[in-house]
Amino acid sequence: MRAIDWLKTPLWAAGIAGGTKSFLKNPLIGDPELNARGLHRNRISLAWRAAERRRAILAPRVDPDLKAAFDRDGFVILENVLPDAVFRRMVATLRSRPLPAHEMRQGQTVTRMTPVGPRVLADLPGAAAVIDDRRIRAVAQYAASTGGFPAWFLQTVIAEPNRHDPDPQTDLHADTFHPTAKLWLFLQDVGEDDGPFMYVPGSHRLTPERLEWEYRMSLTARDDPRSHHAHGSFRVRPDELAAMRLPPPRKVVVKANTLVVADTFGFHARTPSDRPTLRMELHGHLRQNPFSPWAGPGFTSLPGIARRQVDIFLGYRALKRRWLKHGGVWKDVGTVLVDSPPHV
Ligand SMILES: [Fe+2]
């Protein structure tokens, strides 16, 4: 072991007690021998038990119909979220007003992230209403099993199937090893052939079959050629789904002004698209330390932080790029329209 590795060992050990998921970046988490002795299996079981306790605390705030749908499927669909006129005005504003954005390319797909801090929201009352909607926040918090505040931004997903590199997000996968929520308010219809979101109903539950599959994956994940899999976002094959007694994925075809909230511990993907598509969403992420007993508001709920989480994240990345010469995959593309062609 190199000297630097001795220094890093306490950090790697601390990562086990948090949300670190990469089998490549953390040699303890990736160690096949430790995983054969049950490291990954125990992390999952403990995180699941902690999430169940937090969900029990959060449950009374959740609309009972939404809770029942979530408990059954792992995702919920809310149609006609905003009054029609408010929704149309929001989309018209977005189509005419360039905003500062970042982009990332994954194979044939470009994802644009446009932050919606307080200044942007002042001109988008529809987006502000969704972000402030207590019914939506309550079901997202229940899905993520945390009392925190989601990090919201505008997301544009541009598929260019004429480029042949595959998009890794079109492989069915779990984002991580514990409950975590994502939200999408779709700003246009997303039909069968528009590369819709898909989800395996019921795959958000930690069944004995899922736990066994996770255990088997943990033994070889570190050396798996699929980069996202090796980084702890496990990819699942159709025959493995069947062995876990799970149904095939369901395409979530939606009308504009529909909101989807999903626990992305459940298996999900973007359906591959064989024609060029551009889709805009008001998108939110919500997760916390998977082992924490705390279900109340967190750091992300603080006034001044809650609505600026994405700006803070991008500012941190920019500093990292300046000082450490690496700052992740997001590239600053300046001020652009949310529905403009890709810049990366
Ligand atoms: Fe995902």
Residues whose N, C-alpha, C, O or C-beta is under 5 A from the ligand:
A	BS01	LIG	D175
